[in-house]
C-alpha cells in the first residue's frame, strides 16, 4: 500500500491532462501497448538519454510556496531612487487583480486570429495612442522588448532608411550621446557590430556631423537627469540627411515638450513606470514611435483599425507582411514578439488615470524633487541639473558623498553612485513627504548638521511646476474618450472585463497552435511574480540586496544546463528571437577569437522558423538555404554539398529539433557531424524543446548552443504576445563569450556586449520556470514530454481518417505536433485553410498554426496539459468541419454562401431580424451539442485584412465610431 499520507506533491497530476484510465484508451487507439512503446517508436534510439535527469526532487504546491518565501526574504527591499530607466510605481489594484493576475489576460496568444482577439487588440491600440500622444509622434507600435532593444531597433531602422536614399555608398556612422543610459549604449553596440555600423559616442553639443552619419541618439531627460534643449542638435542632424532618435521618459512628457515637437524622427523608451513593477529589470513594455512616412519600416507589431464582413469596426495586426515568416532573410528585424501583457497594463494605467491623472502624478513627482533640491541646497549641497524632471545630480566632497550613500542605505534608500563627487536621486510615484523628510535627515547627517524638524507640506504647498521656455509642454494629449471615461474603479473594472470577454484564452479551451506550446500556466507558478520581494527590486541594486534572485538564477541555470546537456547558461535574452541572435553572436565571437572571423555563412533549412534567417542577417551572417526532402527532413546530400562548398566561411547550421515539420529526424547526429567537419558550429532552435526534455537533449544530438523558449516549454505564459524569455545554453568552449552587462557582472571572461537592458533579461518571470521545474522534478518534466507526444499522436490517430497528415516518422509517429494538409479542399470545394481556421471559432476553438511551415496546412500542438475530453472536443470539431466541407464538395452546400466562408458567426449576426443564408442559425452558432453549454461568441465577423492595410489607422478610432462601439 502506498503511504499517500506522506506524499504532498500532487502537482504533476494537476499539470498533466490525461487521467490514468484515459491513457489506456488513447494508447489503444494509437495502436501501442504502453506509453514506453510509443516513445520508443517515436524518438530515435540513437539520441535517447539513458537515466534520469539530475534535478531536485519535486515539491508540493504548499511546500514550494513556503520554501520560496524563504528564498524571497533574501531579497532586501529598500526604496530605490537609482533611476536609469527604472522607477518605483503604483500598480492600480484594479489592473493588478483583473489583468496582471488574471489568466483570461495572461494565457492569450498573439492576436493572429483577430476575430477572437478584439479585447487585447483594443487595449494595445490604447497603448499605441497614448504613446503617440505623449511623444508627439504620428505612429507607435504595440511595444518592444526593452528600452535598449528599442534604441537598437531604431538605429537599424534609420540605417536602412537613410542608406536606401544614398548614392550607393553605405553611410555607417551612428552618433550616441554620452548622456544615454549605459545599458542602452551597450545594447546598441551589440546590434551595430555585426552590421558594420560605427558607433560614435560623444558630447551632443560638440559633435560635428557630416555625410558619413546616418543617425543620432540622445536621452531626454539625460541619464544624469538633466533636461536639455536639443533643437539646434536636431537641425544639425537633419542638415546632413541623418535621422534623430530620442530615448525618452514617458511620464516626464506629461510636463515636458514632447520630442515630436522639437524634431525627433523616432522616439523610444520604457513604459515601466506606467503601473508595471520593476521586477529586478523586467519584463516591461518598451515603446517605439515614429513618423507616418516610416510606418512600413517599423519593427515589431502594429495594431490597426479595419472592418469586418458586416462593415463594423474591427482591430487587427496591420502590415503583417513585414513579419519574419514572410520576409525571412530580407527582414530588417527579428522581433517576433513584444511585451503585450505589460503594454496592456501600461495602456490601462493611462485609461484609468486619464490625462489629468497622469499630469498630476508627473507634477507631484517633479514638485517633490524640487522640494528636495531646496532642502539639499540649504545644507550647502550643489545640485547641478539646471532643468530636470525627477532626478537631482548632487555634488559634494567625496567623503560626504560616500557617507550620504551609506546613511541612505541604512535609512532604507538606494541612491545612485555616479562618481566620487556626485550622486543621483531619482524620485518616483511612490515617494512620499515622509521619504523627503528621511532623505533630508540623511543629507544633514552626512555633513554633520543637525536637521531641525520642518513641516515640509506647509513649506512647499505653493510650489509651482512651471518650466522655462522651451521645455514646458503646451500641447494636449490623451483626449480620446477612452482616456476620459473610466476613472472610477467600477467603470474601470467593467471596461477591463468587457475587453477580456472578447478574447479566447486558455480559460475557455485548448489553444492547439503548433510550435507555440500553449500549455498550462499554473497559478502556483504565477503567484510569486506579484510578491513584493520579487516585484519591487530595482535591477541595479547592490547584489547583496538580491540574494534571493541570485539563488534562483544560479539554480535555474544549473537545471537548464542539466536538461540541455550543456556547460553554461545565460538568462539575459528576453525573447526566443533574442536568444537566436545571442547564440549566433556567441558563435561569431568564438570564430573571431580563433582567427576565423571570415566564417559568416549560416546554413538554414527551408522549413526553419522565419526568425532564424532574420536573426542570422542581424548577426552579420549570409544565409544559405538547405533544402528538405519529400518527408520533410533536411536533405542530407544538399547539406553536405553546401557545407563543403562553404567550408572556409561556414559559421553555423541553424536547426530546429524535432523539426518544424513535427518529426524527429533520424539523421540529426550525422547532420551535426557534417557541419562540424567543415568548421561550423550547430545552433539548435529550442522552439520544440517540449519534445526533448528528459528524453534527449541538444548536446546529445550534437548541437553547440541552443536557446530555450521559457514561455513555451517552461510554462511562462504568452500574455497575448509577450512577455517571453529565450535564455541560451552553450558548450564549455562557447561559455567565455556569453553576454555581459556594463553595470552588473554577468557572462563570460570574453563576454559579448549586452543583448538586453537588464543583466538577467526579465527576471521576475524567471521565477515561473524555476517553479515549474521545482514542482515537477526530473520525472515530472520528463512525463510532460511523454504526455505531449501521447496527446499529439492521439489527435493524429483521431484525425488522420479525415485529413491527410503531411509528415510523420518512420514508424508512422509524430513528435509533439503534426501538420494536416488541407490544400485538396481548395481544389475540390474552394475552401481555404483560413476558412477552416475561422469556422473553428464557431466551435469555441482557436485555430492551429495556419500555413506554417507549409502553406495551406494546419500545424497542431496539443501539449501535455490537455485532457482526453478536451482533445476529443477539438477532434470532434475538426471532424464536423470536414463533414461541412464534404457538403460543399457534394453540392449540398452553396460553394460561396456556406458555413465556412461566412465564419465566424457573431451573436449579432445570428440574432439579426434578417437571415438570408441557406443553412440554419442553429447550425451556424451551435454546430455540436457541447457548444450550447460553453459557447464563446466572436465579437466581430471575419476581419478584412486588405482594407486594413490599404487604409492604415493605428490609433483609437474616431470619437463617433468609438461611441457607437460602446453604446
N, C-alpha and C positions, 0 to 999 in steps of 0.2 A: 504494500500500500504506500502510495506517495504521501509524504508528510507535507501536504499543501499548506498546513498552518504556518510553516516556516518559509513559504515561498511568497515574497512580497512583490514579485515582478510579473505583473500581468500585461505589461506594455506591449511585448511582441504580439500577443493575441489581439490587442486593440489596433495595432498598426497594420497587420495583415488582414486582407479582406476575406478570403475563403475560409469557412469553418472546416473542421477535420472531415466531417461527413460529406461536405461538398467536394473536397479534393478527390475522393474516390470516384464520384460521378464524373468529374471533369477529366480525370485520367482515363476513365473507361471510354469516354467519347473520343479522346485524343488517340487512344489505341495503345496504351502502355500500362504496365502493371504497377508502376511506382513512380514517384517524383524523381527518385535517383535515376531510374531508367530513362526518363525524359531528358534529364540533364546530360546523361551520358550520350544520348543520341543527338544532342544539340551542340554542346561545347566540345570542340576538338580535344582529344586526349593529350595531344602534344603540348597544349598550353594550360592544362589543368593544374591548379595549385594542389599540393599534397599537404594535408594537415590544416589545422585551424589557424585563423589569423591571431596574431599576438596582440589582442585588445583586452582591456579590463573587463571583468565580469559585469554583467548588466545590473542596473539598479531599477527598483520600482519607482513609480512616479513620485510618491510621497517621500520616499527615501532620497531620491535625486534632488528634490527641491530643498530638503533640509541640508544636504551636502552643499548644494550650490549657494545657499545663503551664507554658508561659512566662507566659501571662496569669494563671494561678492563683498563680504566685510573687509577683505584685504585691500579693496579699493578705498582710498581715503577721499571723502567728499569735502573739498574746500570750495569756496566761491572763486571761480577763475575769471580774472579780468585780464587775460592774456591777449585776447583779440586774435589777430592774424587770420580772420575769416571764420572764426568760430566763437559763438556768443551764447550765454545763457538766455533762455527764452521761456515763455509760459505756453505750454500746450493747452488750449482750452479743453476742459474735461469733456465737453460735448463732441469734440473732434477725437480726443484720445479714445473715449469709450466707443464711439459709433463708427470710427474709421480705422484708426491705428490698431485697435484690439478686436476688430470685427472681421470674421472670416468671409463675410459677404463682400468685403472690400479686398482683403489681402490674398484671397485664393483665386481671384480673377486672373485671366490670361491677357496677354497683349491683345488689343481690340481689333484683330484682323477680321472678325465677324461683327461688323458694326451694328447689325440689327439687334443683337443681344448684348450690346456694349454701350448703349446710349448714355447711361449714367456716368461712367468714368470718362467717356468722351466729353460730356458737358463739363465735368469737373476739371478736365485738363484744358479745355478751351477757356475756362475761367482763369486758370493759371496763366495761360498764354496772354490773355487780355490784360491781366494785372501786370505782368512783366512788361508788355508793350507800353502800357500807360505810365508806369513808374520810370522806365528807362527813356521814354520819349522816342521809341523806335517804331517802325511800321509793321514788323512781324516778329514773332518769337516762336521757338519750338516748344515741345512738350517736356523738356528737361534733358540734361546730360548728366554724366556720372558724378562729377565734382568740378570745382572751380578751375583747378589746374588743367583737367581734361578739356573743359570748355575753352580755355585760353589757347590750348594746343590745337584744338579743332578750328578755332578762329584763325590762327596763324596759317594752318593748312588751307583753309578756305580762301583767304585773301591771296595766298601764294598762287593758287590756281587761277583766281580771277585776274590778277594783275598780269600773270605770265601768259594768259590767253590773249591779252591785248598787247603783248610786247612784240617786238620786231623779229622774234625768233631766238634772241639771245636771252637765256634764263636770267631772271633777276632773283638773287638768292639771299639778300641781307634782310634780317628782321631785327628791328631795334626793340629792346626791352628795358624799360626804365629801372634804375636801381631801387626805385621805391615800390616795386612789385613784390608781393609776398614771395618769400624764398622757395616755398614748396611749389608755387605756380611756375616760377622760373625753371625749377628743376624738371618739372613735367614737360614744359615747353622744349627744353634742351633734349629731352628723351625723344620727343617727336621729330625735332629738327634734324638730328644727326643722320639718321638713315636716308632722309630726303635730300641731304646735301645743302641744307639751309644753314647759313651762318648767323648765329645769334649774337648780336652786338649789345652789350649791356653798358649803360652809362647814365649820365645826367640828362634828363629830357630837355633841360633849358640850354644845354651846351652842344648837344649833338648836331652835327652838320649833315643834313640829308642830301643825297644826290640820286642819280638814276639807278644806282645799284641796290637801292632799298625798295622792297615791295610792301612793307608794312611796319607798324609800330604798336607797342603795347604799353599802356600806363595804368596805374592804380588810382581809383577815386572813391573815397579818400585813400591817401597813400598808406603804405604799410606801417608808417610811424604815426598815422592818424591825421596828418596834415591834409587839408583840403586845398588843392592847388588850382590855379587858373590855367587851363590847357588850351584856351582859344588860339593863341598865336602858334602853339605847338601843332595844333590840328592843321592850321594853314600851311605850315612848313611841310608837314607830311603830305598833304594833298598837292602841294606845288610841284612835287617830283613824281606825281602819279601813283603814290602809295596810298594804302588804306589804313585807317586808325582803329585800333581795338582798345576799348576801355573796360577794365575789370572793376566792377563797382559793388557797393554795399546797397542792397535793395531797400533796406529800411531808411538809410540816410537820404534816399531820393524822394522821400516824402517831404523833406525840407530843402534839399539842395537842388540846384538847377540840373535837370537830367542830361546825361551825356548826348542824347539825341539832339539837344538844343545847342550844343557847342561843337558839333561837327563829327561826332563818332560815327563810324561805319558799322561797327559791331560792338555790342555791349554784352559782357558775360559776368557771371558772379555766382554766388551761393545763396539760395533762398532759405537756408537753415534757420535763420532767426525768425522766420515766419512760422513759429509753432512746432518746429521739429527739434527734438532733443539732440545735444551734441554727440552722444553715443561714442565718445572717445575718438571721433573722427568721421562717423558716418553710420548708415547711409543718409545722404542729403541730396536734394534736387538742385543741381546747378541750372542756371538759365542761360539762354543764348538768344539774343535779339539782334536784328539787323534791318537793312533797308529792303523794301519790296523787290528791288531790282535783283537782289541776290537770293531770292527765295528758293530757286531751283538748285542752288549750290549749298544750301544749309545742311549741316549734319543732323542726324537724329530724326525723331518722329515729329510730325507736324499735323495737328488736328485741324480739320477744316469743316465748313458747312456745305452741305449738299441738299438734295431732295430724295424722297423715297418714291416708290412706284405709284403712290397716291398724291404726289406733289406736296407732301408735307416736309417741313424742315427736318433734316437728319444730319447727324455728325458722322464723320469718318476720318480715317488717316489719309491725308492728302499726299499726292505725288509719291505714291509707293514705288513707282518705277525707279526712284533714286536708291532703293534698298539693295543690299549686297546680294541677295539671292537672285536678283535680276542683272545687276551690273557687274557682279563678281570682281575680276581684277581691274575693271575700269572704275570701280567705286573709289571715291576720294576719302571715304571714312569707313571704318569697320564697325561703327556704332550700330548695334542691332537691338539694343535695349536702352532703357533710360532709368529714371528713378520715379516711375509713375506714382507709386503709393505716396511718396514724400512730396511730389509736386501736387498731388491731390490734397494732401494735408495743408500745404502752404497756400494753395488756392482757396481752400475752405477758411483758412485763417483770414485771408483778405475779405472773403464774403462775410464772415462773422463780424469782423471789426469795422468793415467799410472804410471809406476814405477818411472820414473824421476820426474814427478809432485808430487807424494806422498813423495818422498825423499826431494824434495825442500821445501815442506810445513813443514815436520818434521825438516829439517835443520834450516829453518827460525825461527820456534818456539824455538828450542834449542839455537840458537845464540842470540835471543832476551833475553832469560833467562840468558845466560852467561853475556851479556852486563849489564843487571840489577844487577846481582851479583857483578860485578866490581864496579858499581856506589854505591851500598849499602856498600860495604867494604870500599870504600873511605870515607864514612861518619862514619865509625867506627862500623858498624854492623857486627855481626858474622853470617856467613852462614854455616850451619852445614852439608849439604849434600856434601860429597866428590865427588861423581859421581851422576849425575842427568840427566833427560831429559828436563822437562818443569817446575819443581817445586823447589822452594827455601824454606828452613826451616831457618827462621831468628830468631836469639836470641838477646835479649836486656833486659834492666831493665823493670820491669812490667809497670811502669808509661809510659815509652816510647812506649812499645807495645800497650798499651791501647790508647795512643794518636795517634799512627800511624794508627790503625784500624779506629778511629773516623775521622781523617783527610782524610783518603782514602774514606770513605763513603761520606764525604762532597764533595770530588772531583769527585764522581761518580763511585767508585770502591768498590766491596766487596772482602775482603781478608779473609783468614781462621784463626780464633782464635784456636790455639792449646792448649795453657795453658798460664798462666800469663806472662811467659817469652819467649814464642815462637808464631810466626805466620807463616802461609804458603802463598805462592804466586804461583799460577799455571797459566802460560801463555798459550795462545792458538792461533789458526789460525787467529782469529780476531784482535789480538794485533798488534798495530802499534808503530812506533818510537815515535809518539806523546804521546801514552799511557805511554811509558817508561819515557818520559820527565815529565809527570804529576806525576808518581809514585816517580821519583827522587825528585821532589819538596816536595811531601808528607813526605818522609822519612827524608829529610833535616829539614823540619819544626818540625817534631816530636822530633828532637834533638836540635832544636833552632839554626840550622845552616842556614846561607844564601846560597842558592844554586845558584852558578854562572852559567849563561846560557852556554851551551856547545853544539856543533854540534855533536850529537850522531852518525849520519850517517858517518861522516868523521872519527870520533874517532874509530869506530868499523868496518870499511869496510873490514878490513883484518882478522877479527875474524875467527878462524878455528873450525869446529865441531868435531875434532879428539877426540876419546875416547881411554883411555888406554886399554891395554890387561887385561882381555879377553872380554871386553864389546863391542868393535866395530864390527858391522856386516860386514861380508865379502862375505856372500853367496848372489847370485842373487835372485830376486823374481819377480813375475808377468811378466814372459817372454812370456806367451802365446799371440798370435796375437790379441786376443780380448782386451787386455790391451795396445795395441800399435798401434791401428788403428783409433780411434775415438776421436781425440783431438781437432778438430775444432768444433764449435757449429753446423754447418750444418751437418757434419758427425754424430755427437752425436745425434742430433735431429732425423735424419733419421734412425739411429740404434734403438733408443727407439721406434719410430713409427713402424718400421718393426717388432719388437718383440710384440708390443701391438696388431698389426693386426693379429697375430697368435692365439689370445686368445678370447674366447667368454666371454662376461661380460654382465651386465645389460644394457649396451648401445646398445646391439644387440637384446636381447629378455629376457623374464622372465626366472628365474632360479628356477625351482619348487622343490628344494631339501627339502624333509621332515626333520623336526627337525632342520632346518638351518635358516629359516625366512629371505629369501633374499628379503627384502622389499626395498622400495625407500630410498636411502641415499641422501636427498635433498641438493642441492647446498647451500641454505641459512643456513643449519645446519653445513656444512663443511667449509664454507669460513672463519669463525673466527679462525679456528685452525692455519691458516697461519699468523694471526695478530701478530705483534711483541710483543705486551703486553702479549700474551699467549705463544708464541713460544720460547721466548728468556730468560725465567726466570730459574735460577738455583734452584734445589729442596731444597737447604739448605740455602737460603737467609733468613735474619730475616723476621718473619711473617708480620711485618708492611709494608714490600715491596710486599706482596702478598694478599692484602685485597680483590682484585677483585676475585682472585681464591677462597679465603676462603668464600666469599659470595656465589659463585656458589656451592661449596661443601655443605655448610650448607643448602641451599635451595634444592639442588638435593637430599640430604639425607632425608630431611623432606618429599619431594614429593614421594620418593621411599617407605618410611615408610607408607605414606598415601595409596599408591597403594597396598602394600602388607599386610597392617593391623598390621604391627609390630611396635616396640617401638624404635629401634635403628638400625643404619646402619654403615657399614664400606666400604669405597670405595677403600680399599687397594688391594684386589685381582685383578690381571691383566689378568685373563682369566677365562672362565667358570669353567674349571677343578680346577684352584686355588681357586675359590670360594667354590667348593665342599670340597676341602682339608681344607680350613679355617673353614667352617661351622662345619665339623667333629671335628676339633681340639678344637673349642669352646665348642662343646658338651662334649668332653673328659675332658676339663678343668673344666666344670661345675660339672660333675660327681665326679672328683677327689676332688674338693673343698667341696663337700658334703659327703665326706667319702666313695665314691662309685667308687674308681679307678679301681676296678675289672671289671667294665662294659666296655667290649671291643668287643661285638658282634654287627655286623651290619647286619640287615635283608635287603636283596636286591632282588626285583622281577626279574625273569628271563628275563623280557622284558627291563630291565634298560639299559641306555647308558653304554658303556664299561668303560667310565671314572669313573663311580660310584664305582664298585668294586676295581678299581685301586687306587682311592682316599682313599677308606676305608683301604686298606692294607697300604698305605703310612701313614695314621693316626694311625697305630698300631692296627687296628681292625681285627677281624676274620670275614670273610664273610660267611653268611648262606643264601643260595638262597631260595626264596619263589616262589612257582610255580604259573603259571597263568592258568585260565580255558579256555575252548574252545572258549569263546567270547573275549579272550584277556585281561580279567580283573584279578586282583590279586585274587588268590584263598583264600578266607577269612578263610576257615576252616584250610588250611595249615598254613596261617599266625598265626592264633590263637594257633595252636598246637606248632609252633616253638617259638612264643613269650612266651608261657607257659613253654616250655622245657628249654628256656634260661632266665627265669625270673630273675635269680640272676646276670646274666652277660650281659643282653641286654642293649646296649648303644643307638642304634638308628635304625630306619627304614629309608631307602633312597627311596623316591617315586617321580616319575615324574607325574605332573598333568597339563592338561589332560595327559593320559598315552601315552607312546611312540607308542601305537597302534592307537592313534588318536581318543580316545573316553573319555568322562567324566565318570569316574567310579561312579556309583550311591551310592556305599557304602563307599566312601572315608572317611566320618566322623567316621564311625564305625571302619574302618581300623586304623585311627589315635588313636581312643579311646583305642583299644586293646593294642597298643604299650604303651600308657601312663599308662594303668592299670598294665602293667608288668614292670614299672620302666624305660622305654626307652623314648627317645625324637624322634621327627619326623623331618627329614631333607627333604625338598622338593627341587628337582632339578628344577630350573627355566627355563629349555630349552624351555618349552611351555607356557611361560607367555603371549605370544601374543594371547592366547585364554582365558586369565583370566582378563586382565586389565579392570577395570570398571564393570565387570560382577560378579566376585567372587574374592577371594584373598587367599593366602596361610594361613593367620591367620584364616580365616573363615572355611577352610576345616579341621583345627586342627593341622597344622604344627607349629614347634617351630623356625625354621630357614630355610631360602631359599637363594640361590644365584640367581642373575639376569644376564642373558646374555645381556648386553647393546648392543653388536654387533648383536643381533637378534631383540629383542622386541623394543629397544630404539634407533635404526637407525644408530649406529656406523657401518661403512662398514667393510666387511670381509677382504678386502685388499689382496685377493689371498692366505689367510691362516694366517691372523693376520694383525693388532692388534685386540684384543678383551678386554673386561672388564667384570669381574664377581663379583661385589660387593655383600655383604651379608646383609640381614636384619634379625633381631632377636627379640625375645620377651624381655621384660624388665628383666626377670630372667637371660638371657644369655648376656645381654648388658655389664656387667662388664668384660667379657672375650674377647671382640673384640680386634683385634691385635694392638699392639703398634709399636713404632719405636725408635731406640736408639738415634736418632739425633733430632727428632721433636716430640712433644707431640701429640699422637693420641691414639685412643682406649679407653678401659675402665680402671677402677681402679685396676683390676686384669688381665691386658692385657696379652695375649699370646705373644710370640716373633713375630717379623715381618714376613710376608709371601711374601713381595716384597721389592725390594731395595729402592724404593721411598715411602715416607709416604702415598701418595694417589695413588699409583699404576702408572697409565698412565694418568696424569691429563689433558693433552691438549685435549684428545679426550672425556673427560667427558663433555666438552663444547657442543659436538654434542647432547648428550642425554638431556642435560639441554635445548638446543634449541628445541628439539623435543617436550618435554612436554610443554614448554612455548608457542610454536606456536600453539599447538593443544588444550591445556586446557583440562578440565575434559570431556567435551562432545566429543572432538576430539579423545582423546586416547581411549575412550570407543567405539566410532564409528569405530576406527581402528580394534578393536577386533571383533565387529559385522560384519564388511565387510570381515575380514579374514575368519570368519565362513561361511558367504554367499558365498564367492568365492570357498571355498573348497566344499561346498555342491552342488554348481552349476556344478563344474567339475565332481563330483561324479555322478550327475544326467546325465550328458552327456556321461560318460564313462561306467556306470555300465551295459549297454546292451552289451558291447563289451568285458569287462574284469570283473572278479569276484572281488568284494570288500571284503577284508578279514574280517574286523571288523567294526561294527557300533553300535551306541547306541540303547536303547530300542525302540526309535521311528524311527529307520532307519536313524538317522542323524549321521554325523561325526563332530568332532571339527574343528580345523583349518587345519587339514591334514588327509590323509587317505591312506590306503595301497591297492594296486592292486596285486592280486595273479596271477603270470604268470607261475607257476610250471607246469600247464597242457600242456603248449606248448612244454616243453622238451620231454614229452612222445609222444605227437601227431605229432610233427613236427621237433624234435631235435633242437628246438630254445631255447637258454638260455636267462635269463634275461639280461645278458651282451649284447647279440645281439640286443635286443630292445634298450638298452641304446646307443649303438654305432650308430644304424640306426637313432635315433632321431637327431644326429648331422647333418645328411644329410638334415633334415628338418629345421635346424637352431636353435635347442634347446639343452641346457644342460639337461642331464638325471635327473630324480628324484633320490632320495637316493636309491641305489641299495643294495638289500639283507640285509637291516637293518630296523627294528629289527628282521625280519624274512627272512631266506634265500629264494631266488627265487622270491622276490617281489620288487615292486617299491613303495616308500613312497613319496607322492606328497603333497607339501605345497605351494599354490599359493600366499599367503599373500594378504593383503588388497590393495596393491598398483597397482595391475594389472587390466587393463581394461577388459571389456567383450570381446572386439575384440581380445586382446592378449590371453585370456583364450580360446576363440574359435579356434584360430590358433593352440594352443597347443593340444586341444582336437581333432581337425581335423587331426593333425599329428599322434597322438596315434591311432585314428580310422583307418587311412590309413595304418598304420603299422600292425594293426590287420588284415586288408584285405590281406596284403602281407604274413602274417603268414598263413592265410587260403589258399592261393595259394600253399604253401608248403604242407599243410595238404591234399589238394585235388589232389596233384600230378602235378599241373600246373607248379610250380617252382621246380627247382632242389633242393634236400634236402641238398646239400653241397655248390653248386655254386649259391647262391641266394643273394638277396638284403641285407638281414640281416647279413648273415655270412661274407659278404665282406665289410660291413660298418665299418667305414665311407669311402666314396669315395672322394679322393682328386682331385684337378684340374689337377694335373699331370697325375693321373690315367685315368680320364675321357677323357682327350685330347690326350692320347698316340696314336701313329700310329696304334698299335695293340689293338684290343678289342675282347676278346675271351668269354665273359660271355653270357649266354643265354637271358639276359634282355638288354634293350636298355640303351645307355649312358644317354639319357634324363630322363628315369625313375630312374636311379641311382642318378643323380645330382639334378633334378628338379621335385620331386615327386608330388608336389601340385603347383597350379598356383602362390600363394603368394611367393613361394621360389625364383622364377625368378627375382623378383624385389628387394629382400633383401637377396641374397644368402651369407651365411657365409661358407667359404671353410676351412675345417680342413686342417692343414698344413702337417700332416703325416697320413699314414694309421694306421690300428689297431696296437697298440704297443704290442710287445712281452714281457710280464711280466716275463715269465720263463727265457728267455735269459738274461734279465737284472739282475735277482737275481743270476743266475749262473755265470755271467761274470761281476762282480761288478767293476764299474769305476765311481767315484763320483767327478771327476774334469773335466774341459773343455776337450773336445775330442782332439785327436792328431791333429797337425797342418794340415796334409793332409786332414783329414775329415772336419775340420773347414773350410779350404779354399774352399772345394767343396760345402759346405752348403751355403756359402755367395756368391758364384760365380753366 
